[in-house]
Amino acid sequence: MSNPQVQAIDGPLTSTATFLVLTVAPGSEAAVAAVLGNVSALSKNVAIRDAGAGLSVTVGIGSRVWDGVTKLPRPSELHPFKELKGATHTAPSTPGDLLFHIRAERRDMVYEFERILLDQLGDAVKVQDETTGFRYFDARDLLGFIDGTANPIGQALDESVLVTAEDDASAHAVGGSYVTTQKYLHNLGSWAKLKTEDQEAVIGRTKIDNVELADQADADQKPHKQLATIVDDKGVEHDILRDNMPFGAPGQGEYGTYFIGYSRKLWVTEEMLRRMFIGVPEGKHDRILDFSTPVTGSVFFVPTAAVLNSIGS
């Protein structure tokens, strides 16, 4: 990779991150492409100010603008986020053509890159959502549980996240990744009324020491951990990489989690969400949704740094 700070999907959890979702104005695809092809240089210009801050930028491109912006074959699974309407809860599909996942140990580094980026994009884009997350103690979410425990590591990480030649006939897709984003708002007041053991039953892990609870095959509604575990017809478990971060503004009564999941196969993330919202069996949704409401939903494809650098040239 010519610049390891760009398209570093497996970057470590930083103290802060901004999730920036944009839509592209009609007729502005060429202007956007020119900026995307220069993201590596923009990132380097900011990162050099403090190499220890670990600035990392990951760019995702949505289905609606893929053809016009990249001029490349479309990744085989790329399509807009599919709305999921369960008996009780709905996962909405919202506009999103570009995703910038900007991470660093310093908030000012994230701010500076975003400022320069949006200045260069100008009227070619419209901001649909801008969420700034933070690391909360020992990587906990605002519900009080450690997040991302099931993330793959080592060789399993690449196998779970990076598209291979077996997955896609297009050489431009190989080494890239599908990414799904959702912004969840929490009802912390209702959550706090649950006893700790009841919260643990919803999540499927202990709260203090993060130990997995045994699966409950006969439970009326299965815990989040169990519903989010995807096993195919051959008995093979499929993982995704979650880089979720909490966000909040206590003065405005806003508390949430920004879900961002990278996967080699988009259907894995989609099946996980289907199980959560539709339920297993159908109608028995993930009980975490009784306290966490999604307000956005988008899908993007993250090309390799080499492919990103070639866009617009």
Buried (B, 14 or more C-beta within 10 A) or exposed (E): EEBEBBBBBBBEBBBBBBBBBBBBBEEBBEBBBBBBBBBBEBBBEBBEEBEEBBBBBBBBBBBBBBEBBBEBBBBBBBBBBEEBEBEEBBBBBBBBBBBBBBBBBBBEBBBBBBEBBBEBBEEBBBEBBEBBBEBBEEBBBBBBBBBEEBBBEEEEBBEBBBBEEEBBEBEBBBBBBBBBBBBBBBEBEEBEEBEEEEBBBBBBBBBEEBEBBEEEEEEEBBBBBBBBBBEEEEEEEBBBBBBBBBBBEEEEEEBBBBBBBBBBBBBBBBBBBBBBBBBBEEEBBBBBBBBBBBEBBBBBBBBBBBBBBBBBE
